[in-house]
Amino acid sequence: MVRNIITAIFFIIFCILMMINLVACSDMFENPYPWPGDLEIEEQEPKPDLDNPIVKNPENSPGEIAKDNIFTIFEIEQQYKQDCYKYEYYFCPPSLYLEEIWQFQMITDTCKDPEEIIYKGPCEQLFECDPAEVEPETVLCSVPVETGGNIYGSQEKWCDKGVWKYSDCIACSPEICDGIDNDCNGEIDDLPIQECQNECGPGDLVCVDGEEVCFGDEPEEEICDYKDNDCDGLVDEGQTNICDECGDVPEEVCDGFDNDCDGQIDEDLEQLCETACETGLEFCVLGSWVGCTAKIPFIEICNGLDDDCDGSVDEDLDCLCTIDMVGALFPCTESPLICGQGYKTCECFDENCEQIFMSECYAMCSYQDPVPVACDKYKGIIVDEMCNNHDDNCNQLVDEDLFKGCYTGDPETLFVGICIPGEMTCEKGSWGNYYEDGETFIGDYCMGEVIPNETDECNGEDDNCDGIVDDGKELKDTDILFIIDASGSMSDEIDAVLIAMNQFATYYKDEEVIQWGLVMGPFAQPKPDTWGNNQVSEIIVNLSPFSNFIAGLSGVNADWASGIEPIYDLIYLSLWNLAPPSALPWPIAGLSFLEDFNIQEVFTDPKPQNFEINWRDDAQHVVIVFTDEPGQSYLSVMSDLTDLSTVYHEGISQIHLQQLISNCIDLNVYTFTKLAQKDTSWMGEQAGFEPLTIYGGQWFELVGNPAQLYENLMQIIDDNACE
């Protein structure tokens, strides 16, 4: 009994619910705006039998299907409407009575074949907008949040068939480059221009069509202008000439330097020269034009020749052949006389001596009366050899072993300061010397002389030969330390440094007032009991007199086996004892060279703790660095001196070196590096060398030209060692 009552109550409640559902759906269908496909229909049990042949037949309407289950029938109707009913709005036909825009609704059953219009509503003025006049726009909106309330956003608004349509409301946010008005200000991608970096350097970061684009210089074809045109990190690669300069190789000029960088100085230089007698050629030797081959005017003598080249012969001389001079003898050495000194005389052409002439040069015996039977008129009297292109001593040699001193400077400067005379030899009647090739003879070339310099260098010598040493300049105690990259790529530059320093040594007075030191590395040395190599950096010469320095530099060659250049480390190790301990990033005792840093070589010698330069306390200190690589460091730091496991690779950075240099008293740093290394990076860190010179010193471009290096080094010495 109770069970039946419960079943009856359940059935009554169920029927009430179904009636409410049908009423709701009926109201929905009569409203032209809701879209049946947007309705969410909860899945009920039992599910409609969609496989039933009656249901599958499109000719059967829902009402024709057996209504054995009210839930199944309802759901089939809804499914059919959802799948087959198409709701559309159309413009009403124009008429005199419809001045505004009107529309009507039409419902089409697309499952019928052909499609069937099942509903056409009346014309109604229901348009919210005119599609022909309204453009899409972005409008503000609000978005509810889970925490309660709303936040502002934006959405797109457009007119679709007279009805306003809206996109999803997107909450406002900071503007980003995505083609959307994120901050709801009515503008898309209105981002400020920011700095950016492309392969060619800094540029402007701009948002274009929703994407960030870095506008800046673009890579160009590399040209020789000391710039990285193609942005590959190299400057003028493949563009510089043998002199490491842009453009054509400079022509050799007469200045005492190797202008065309072929290893020779002033070679094959000649130019026209002129005397009062004729035009000839002169040659360049060590920066000076010498040896003009043109005949030089001499004092007029009685020889029937225009000796002074003024166009007159024997003018102003009482030596013309006259009737009174017939038979007089004049010394001579010219042809046809073979050797020795002979004579010539005035002779008559006829008995009356109406015409008189000078005879040829013959031996003295040819003028005796009678002429001796043994007389050889072509061999004169033996005399000392003179520079006249004649065999004066009859030994079948011409102008042999003839030398004389010479000096082309101001005579008052001879034997003053560095000025000394030179020497000339005689060749074919002319004084001079042979050029370096040993084949070209240059007249008036005074070999070995030292003439005054234009200025007096600060070197303890009287260079301008005015009797005053250094002209008010005085050498002061100075320590000069060279730190040179010994890798194979530095071979030419090391040779250039050696040539420049040897040139300096030709007149430098080796005094202890200036001390010279040399640090180089790395060198590859065999590891004990292994097949590999150690990378060794060495103090070649600790601060000592110049003779020791030049000997050490001469004995070092670039190491082609080296693969790393720890120049930052060498600078740090060379200066650590010149600064107070507080200026050191790490105590020297806690440093060690890195082992196995993705390379086959390791550093073992010398230990950082034994790397100590003997700087003088009261001297000016100078460091000169030569390298063609960015700054590198392979030092490791031991945070706990008692625990070997605390070693970690930190490395010496540019900032560390600047800190150290700024705390060193009386220190100037000079760097010779490639142009590209003035501002470069290595391992993500600034690794250039020019910033090391800001506390005193100068950056120079590294070149293989000994003459230029000599000028740079002399400038450094003059700036630091002279008071």
ZAGU-852925 format. One record per residue (C-alpha): x, y, z; residue in three letters. Coordinates in steps of 0.5 Angstrom, whole numbers, plus 500, padded with zeros to 3 digits. Example, Ala and Ser with C-alpha at 12.3 -4.5 7.8 and 13.67 -1.06 7.14 Angstrom:
<atoms>
525491516ALA 527498514SER 
</atoms>
This chain:
<atoms>
500500500MET 505505502VAL 509503496ARG 504505491ASN 503511495ILE 510513494ILE 510511486THR 503515485ALA 507522489ILE 513521484PHE 509520478PHE 505526480ILE 511531481ILE 514528475PHE 509530470CYS 509537473ILE 516538472LEU 515536465MET 509541464MET 513546466ILE 519544461ASN 514544455LEU 511551457VAL 518554457ALA 520551451CYS 514553447SER 516560450ASP 523560447MET 520558440PHE 515563440GLU 521568441ASN 525570435PRO 531572438TYR 533566442PRO 537561438TRP 535553439PRO 542551438GLY 545555444ASP 540551449LEU 543547454GLU 539541454ILE 541536460GLU 542529458GLU 536525460GLN 535517461GLU 532514457PRO 536517451LYS 532518445PRO 532512440ASP 536515434LEU 537509431ASP 529508430ASN 527507423PRO 522512424ILE 526517427VAL 531516422LYS 526518416ASN 527525415PRO 520525412GLU 517524419ASN 515530423SER 516529430PRO 509528431GLY 508522427GLU 513518431ILE 510514436ALA 510517443LYS 511511447ASP 516515451ASN 514523453ILE 522524454PHE 524521448THR 519525444ILE 521532447PHE 528531446GLU 527528439ILE 524535437GLU 529539440GLN 534535437GLN 531536430TYR 530544431LYS 537544433GLN 539541427ASP 535543422CYS 532550423TYR 535556421LYS 533562423TYR 535568419GLU 533576419TYR 532579412TYR 530586410PHE 523588408CYS 522590401PRO 522598401PRO 515601400SER 513608401LEU 510607408TYR 517604410LEU 522610411GLU 526607416GLU 530600416ILE 525594417TRP 526587418GLN 523580418PHE 524573421GLN 524567417MET 525560419ILE 527555414THR 527547415ASP 533545412THR 532537413CYS 527537408LYS 528536401ASP 527542398PRO 528546404GLU 522549407GLU 520555410ILE 516554416ILE 515561419TYR 516568416LYS 514573421GLY 512580420PRO 516586418CYS 518590424GLU 522596426GLN 527592430LEU 534594427PHE 539597433GLU 544599427CYS 545600420ASP 550596417PRO 552600411ALA 553606416GLU 556603422VAL 564601422GLU 566596427PRO 569599434GLU 573598440THR 568599446VAL 569599454LEU 566593458CYS 567590464SER 568583466VAL 566580473PRO 571577477VAL 571571482GLU 573575488THR 567579486GLY 566586483GLY 568587476ASN 574590472ILE 574594466TYR 576591459GLY 575592452SER 571588446GLN 569589439GLU 563592437LYS 560591430TRP 553591426CYS 551584424ASP 544585420LYS 542591424GLY 543587431VAL 549589435TRP 554584436LYS 560584441TYR 566580442SER 568577448ASP 570582454CYS 578582455ILE 580585461ALA 585591460CYS 592590462SER 599593460PRO 600594453GLU 604589449ILE 606588442CYS 600583440ASP 596587435GLY 591588441ILE 589594445ASP 591591451ASN 590598456ASP 583600453CYS 586607451ASN 583606443GLY 590605440GLU 593598438ILE 601597440ASP 602604442ASP 608602446LEU 614607447PRO 620606443ILE 626603447GLN 633601445GLU 635594443CYS 641591440GLN 641587433ASN 648584430GLU 650591428CYS 649594435GLY 644599438PRO 637600435GLY 630602436ASP 625597438LEU 618598435VAL 612594435CYS 610593427VAL 603589426ASP 604585433GLY 611584432GLU 617587435GLU 622589430VAL 629592432CYS 631598427PHE 638600427GLY 644599422ASP 644593417GLU 650589416PRO 654592409GLU 659590405GLU 666590409GLU 670596407ILE 677599409CYS 674604414ASP 676602421TYR 669600422LYS 666593423ASP 661594417ASN 658587416ASP 658586424CYS 661580424ASP 666582430GLY 672583426LEU 674590423VAL 677591416ASP 678583415GLU 681582408GLY 681589407GLN 688592410THR 694592406ASN 701589408ILE 702595413CYS 695593417ASP 692600414GLU 686601409CYS 688603402GLY 693602397ASP 700600400VAL 704607402PRO 709608397GLU 716608400GLU 719615401VAL 725618403CYS 724619411ASP 728613414GLY 722608415PHE 720602412ASP 713606409ASN 711600404ASP 712595410CYS 717590406ASP 722590411GLY 727595407GLN 728602409ILE 728607403ASP 730602398GLU 730604390ASP 729611391LEU 732616386GLU 730623384GLN 733628379LEU 738633381CYS 742638378GLU 748642378THR 751648374ALA 754643370CYS 749638368GLU 743634371THR 744627374GLY 741622379LEU 741622387GLU 739616392PHE 736616398CYS 740613404VAL 737613411LEU 732619410GLY 737623406SER 738625399TRP 745624397VAL 750622391GLY 748626386CYS 751623379THR 751630376ALA 758633375LYS 760638380ILE 763645378PRO 770646380PHE 775651381ILE 777653374GLU 784651372ILE 789651366CYS 787645363ASN 783647357GLY 776645360LEU 770649363ASP 771646370ASP 766651373ASP 761650368CYS 760657367ASP 760656359GLY 768659359SER 774655359VAL 780657363ASP 777664364GLU 781669368ASP 787665368LEU 794666365ASP 794659362CYS 792660355LEU 797657350CYS 800663347THR 807664343ILE 810665350ASP 807659353MET 810654347VAL 814649350GLY 812650357ALA 810643361LEU 803642365PHE 802636369PRO 796631367CYS 794624368THR 788624363GLU 788619357SER 792617353PRO 797616359LEU 795609362ILE 798611369CYS 803615373GLY 803623372GLN 805626365GLY 805632362TYR 802636356LYS 805642353THR 803648348CYS 805647341GLU 805650334CYS 801648328PHE 806651323ASP 812654323GLU 810661324ASN 806659330CYS 800662328GLU 795657331GLN 797654338ILE 794648341PHE 795644347MET 798637346SER 795630349GLU 798628356CYS 804624355TYR 810621360ALA 815626361MET 821622358CYS 817624351SER 819631352TYR 826630352GLN 831631347ASP 833626344PRO 827622347VAL 830616350PRO 830609347VAL 827606353ALA 821611354CYS 814609354ASP 810615353LYS 804612356TYR 807611363LYS 808617367GLY 812618373ILE 809614379ILE 806618385VAL 801617390ASP 794614388GLU 789620388MET 782620387CYS 782621379ASN 779615376ASN 787614374HIS 792609376ASP 797614379ASP 802609382ASN 802604376CYS 800598380ASN 794597375GLN 789599380LEU 785605380VAL 783609386ASP 784603390GLU 784604398ASP 783611398LEU 779613404PHE 777620407LYS 773623413GLY 766626412CYS 761630416TYR 755633413THR 752637419GLY 754643422ASP 762643423PRO 761646429GLU 757640432THR 762635430LEU 765631436PHE 759635440VAL 754630444GLY 753624439ILE 755627433CYS 761624430ILE 764624423PRO 763618417GLY 768616412GLU 768616404MET 771612399THR 773613392CYS 770610386GLU 772612379LYS 774619381GLY 768620386SER 768620393TRP 762617396GLY 760610399ASN 756604396TYR 749603398TYR 746597402GLU 746592396ASP 753593395GLY 752595387GLU 750602387THR 755607388PHE 753614391ILE 757620391GLY 758624397ASP 755619401TYR 758619408CYS 757613411MET 757612419GLY 756619421GLU 752621426VAL 749628425ILE 744632430PRO 737631431ASN 732636431GLU 730635438THR 734633444ASP 731626447GLU 730625454CYS 736619454ASN 742622458GLY 745624451GLU 746630447ASP 742628441ASP 742635438ASN 749636439CYS 749643442ASP 753641448GLY 747641453ILE 745634455VAL 737633454ASP 736640454ASP 733641461GLY 730634461LYS 733629466GLU 732622467LEU 728620473LYS 728613476ASP 723609472THR 721602472ASP 718599465ILE 715592465LEU 713589458PHE 707584458ILE 707581451ILE 702576448ASP 707570446ALA 702566442SER 703564435GLY 699570432SER 704575435MET 710573431SER 710579427ASP 709584432GLU 714581437ILE 719582431ASP 717589430ALA 718591438VAL 725587438LEU 727592432ILE 724598435ALA 728597442MET 734595438ASN 734602434GLN 733605441PHE 739601444ALA 743605439THR 744611443TYR 741609449TYR 745610455LYS 745604459ASP 744607466GLU 740604472GLU 736610472VAL 731606468ILE 729599470GLN 726594464TRP 722588465GLY 719583461LEU 713578462VAL 711573456MET 706567456GLY 703563455PRO 709558452PHE 707550451ALA 712546455GLN 711538456PRO 708535462LYS 712531466PRO 710523465ASP 704525460THR 703526452TRP 700533453GLY 703540454ASN 703545460ASN 701552459GLN 707556462VAL 707564463SER 714567465GLU 718573468ILE 723573462ILE 727579465VAL 725582472ASN 726589473LEU 734590471SER 738594466PRO 737595459PHE 742590456SER 739584460ASN 732586458PHE 734586450ILE 738580451ALA 731577454GLY 727579448LEU 732577443SER 731570445GLY 724569445VAL 720567439ASN 712566439ALA 709560440ASP 705557435TRP 702551440ALA 699556444SER 692556444GLY 690561450ILE 692568452GLU 691570459PRO 693577459ILE 688579464TYR 692574469ASP 699577467LEU 697584469ILE 694582475TYR 700578478LEU 705583475SER 701589479LEU 699585486TRP 705587490ASN 704594487LEU 697596491ALA 695596498PRO 692589500PRO 685592500SER 685593493ALA 686586491LEU 679583490PRO 682576492TRP 689575496PRO 694572492ILE 695566496ALA 688564494GLY 689564487LEU 691558482SER 691557475PHE 685553472LEU 686546470GLU 682543465ASP 678549462PHE 675545456ASN 682545454ILE 688540453GLN 693545457GLU 693547464VAL 697552467PHE 703549472THR 708554473ASP 710559476PRO 705559481LYS 701565482PRO 704566489GLN 711566486ASN 710571481PHE 713578484GLU 716584480ILE 721587484ASN 718594483TRP 722600486ARG 718604491ASP 721611489ASP 720610482ALA 715612476GLN 712605474HIS 710603467VAL 706597464VAL 706596457ILE 701591454VAL 702588447PHE 696583445THR 692581439ASP 686578443GLU 681580448PRO 682580455GLY 682573458GLN 683570465SER 684563467TYR 685564475LEU 681560480SER 679563487VAL 680559493MET 675561498SER 678557504ASP 685557504LEU 685551509THR 680547504ASP 682545497LEU 675543495SER 673551495THR 676552489VAL 672555484TYR 673559477HIS 672566478GLU 677569473GLY 680576473ILE 675581470SER 676588467GLN 673591473ILE 678588477HIS 684590474LEU 681597474GLN 680597481GLN 687594482LEU 690600477ILE 687606480SER 690604487ASN 697603485CYS 701609486ILE 705612480ASP 703607475LEU 701609468ASN 698603463VAL 699603456TYR 696598451THR 698596444PHE 691592441THR 687591435LYS 682597434LEU 676592435ALA 679590442GLN 678597444LYS 671595446ASP 669588446THR 667582450SER 669575451TRP 665570455MET 659575456GLY 664580460GLU 667587458GLN 674585456ALA 677590452GLY 684594454PHE 683601453GLU 679602459PRO 685600463LEU 689606461THR 684611464ILE 688612470TYR 694614466GLY 697612460GLY 694611453GLN 691606448TRP 695605441PHE 693600435GLU 697594435LEU 701594428VAL 707590425GLY 711597423ASN 717598427PRO 718605425ALA 711607428GLN 712602434LEU 719606435TYR 715613435GLU 710610440ASN 715607445LEU 719614445MET 713618447GLN 712613453ILE 719614455ILE 719621454ASP 712622458ASP 714618464ASN 722618465ALA 723625463CYS 723631468GLU 
</atoms>
